[in-house]
Amino acid sequence: MDLIHFRMVTPPELTRRTVDLLTADGHVLNLVVCESAARAPDGDTVECDVVKGAANGVLGGLRALGVDRTGSIAVDDVEMMFSQRAERLEADQPSALVHTPLWAAVEAHIRAEGTYLPSFYLFLVVAGIIGSVGIMTNSQILIVAAMVVGPEYNAIAGIALGLDRGNRRRVREGLRALSAGFLLAIVVTFAFAVLVRAAHLESEAFRLGVRPVSHLIDTPDFFSLVVATLAGIVGIVSLTEARASALLGVFISVTTIPAASDIAVSLAFADGSEAWGSLLQLLLNVVVLVLVGLLTLRLQRRFWRRARAAAAGPRA
């Protein structure tokens, strides 16, 4: 069963109202109250489990009471629970009330992943170099490896969330991180490709102009648009529903890091047309992923809201 565990610290004058809010909700179980058990801040400890689909409403009610301002609210997924009451509660609930995402947790996860530490830029540079090796050796396996290493989708999702919430600072930070990160990756990869060319270490086929991997990257077309659109949809849905395997598939399906690598390699080998094509590919993928991510976030919220209303209507 999908349950969310709430752990709260409340000042004594707010505890009774908090408990009343929770006990009035039929989707709350395992309510525990420990008076004067909390320190830093001092207060009472209140814990409970909530059916996932009802967690948005419970969290909203707690925040409306001011629990997050005068105390604290911690939220965790319940990995496993053995309870016949919980099983009966699950069986009695419509699917929309059981599986609705906790949007605050989804947004918190996107914000947490959208932090641009030095490792973000390091991973972009490493991914760019791996991608360049894949291009110069015509190795599709290395291109896939570069896609997996690249952290750029976290920034793209952060920008989409910032646009959705009207958070200009988050949008600016994401755009700045992507711009600086890709530029750094291209510059370092260009230097690496220049050294490879000077030492004649590129593959013989690449030297003779047989570049199937590079051709796939630097020729944006209708299929590039389709893949980027689908990847944008799957990426946001996988973040919403915590599907790590699907998110990994997004990482290895969009041509962002490979395009940055090909820009650097093409410039190092004095091929301006390939560099231009790869730049268009990079811009196309980033823009489409951001826009599709924004639309998918909004449509998902609308879908789950309507599904919950439809499920709750007959019961009411």
C-alpha positions, 0 to 999 in steps of 0.5 A, spaced: 500 500 500 502 507 498 502 510 505 506 517 507 509 517 514 508 524 517 513 526 523 511 533 526 513 537 532 508 542 534 508 547 540 503 545 545 498 550 543 497 547 536 498 540 538 490 539 539 488 543 533 493 538 529 490 532 532 483 534 531 485 535 523 488 528 523 483 524 526 477 527 522 481 525 516 479 517 514 485 516 510 490 517 517 492 511 521 497 510 526 496 516 529 501 517 535 502 523 540 508 524 545 507 530 549 513 534 550 518 529 547 521 534 542 527 539 543 530 544 538 525 546 537 521 544 544 514 541 543 510 535 542 511 530 537 506 527 532 506 522 527 501 518 523 501 515 516 496 517 511 494 514 504 498 517 499 492 520 495 490 524 501 497 526 503 496 533 499 490 535 503 493 533 509 499 537 508 495 543 506 491 542 512 497 542 516 501 548 513 494 552 513 495 551 521 502 553 521 505 547 523 511 548 518 512 555 521 512 554 528 514 547 528 516 542 523 513 537 518 518 531 515 515 527 510 517 520 508 515 514 504 513 508 508 516 502 504 513 496 507 507 495 512 503 489 515 496 492 517 490 489 516 486 495 517 491 498 512 489 493 507 482 494 508 483 502 507 486 500 501 481 496 498 476 501 500 479 507 496 479 508 489 485 508 485 486 515 484 485 516 492 491 511 493 496 513 488 496 520 487 503 523 487 505 528 493 506 534 489 510 537 495 515 531 495 516 531 487 517 538 487 522 538 493 526 532 489 526 536 483 529 542 487 534 537 490 537 534 484 537 541 481 543 544 485 549 546 481 555 544 485 562 543 482 560 536 481 555 538 476 560 541 472 565 536 473 560 530 470 558 535 464 566 535 462 567 528 463 561 526 459 563 531 454 570 527 453 567 520 453 562 522 448 568 525 444 571 518 444 565 515 442 565 520 436 572 519 434 572 511 435 565 511 432 563 507 438 555 508 440 556 504 447 561 510 449 555 515 446 550 511 451 555 512 457 556 519 456 549 520 456 548 516 463 554 520 466 551 527 464 547 531 469 543 536 465 536 533 465 536 535 473 537 542 471 532 542 465 527 539 470 529 544 475 527 550 469 521 547 467 519 547 475 521 554 475 517 556 469 511 552 472 511 555 479 513 562 476 520 562 480 524 566 476 531 565 480 530 558 479 529 559 472 535 563 471 540 559 476 538 553 471 539 556 465 546 559 467 548 552 470 546 549 463 550 555 459 556 555 463 556 547 464 555 546 456 560 551 454 565 548 459 564 541 457 565 544 449 571 548 451 575 542 455 573 537 450 575 541 444 582 541 447 582 534 448 580 533 441 585 538 438 590 533 442 587 527 439 588 530 432 595 532 433 597 525 435 593 522 430 590 518 435 583 518 432 580 512 428 582 510 421 575 510 419 573 517 422 580 520 419 577 518 412 570 521 413 566 515 415 563 518 421 556 514 422 555 516 430 557 523 428 552 523 422 546 521 427 548 527 432 549 533 427 543 532 423 537 534 427 530 532 424 523 530 425 525 524 429 529 528 433 523 532 435 519 526 436 524 523 441 525 529 445 518 530 446 517 523 448 523 523 453 520 530 456 514 526 457 517 520 460 522 524 464 517 528 468 512 522 469 518 518 472 520 523 477 513 524 479 512 517 480 519 515 482 520 510 476 528 510 476 529 505 470 524 510 466 528 516 468 535 512 466 531 511 459 530 518 458 538 519 460 540 515 454 535 517 449 536 525 448 542 528 444 544 533 449 551 531 451 553 527 445 551 534 441 556 538 445 561 533 444 560 533 437 561 541 437 567 540 440 570 535 436 567 538 429 571 544 431 577 541 432 577 537 426 575 544 422 568 541 420 564 547 421 557 544 418 557 538 423 559 543 429 553 547 426 548 541 426 550 539 433 549 546 436 542 546 433 541 539 435 543 541 442 538 547 442 532 543 440 533 538 445 534 543 451 528 547 449 523 541 447 525 538 454 524 544 458 517 546 454 514 539 454 516 538 461 513 544 463 506 542 460 507 535 462 507 537 470 501 542 469 497 536 465 499 531 470 496 536 476 490 537 472 489 529 471 490 527 478 486 533 481 480 531 476 481 523 477 481 525 485 475 529 484 471 524 480 473 518 485 471 522 491 464 525 488 460 518 488 463 517 495 461 523 497 
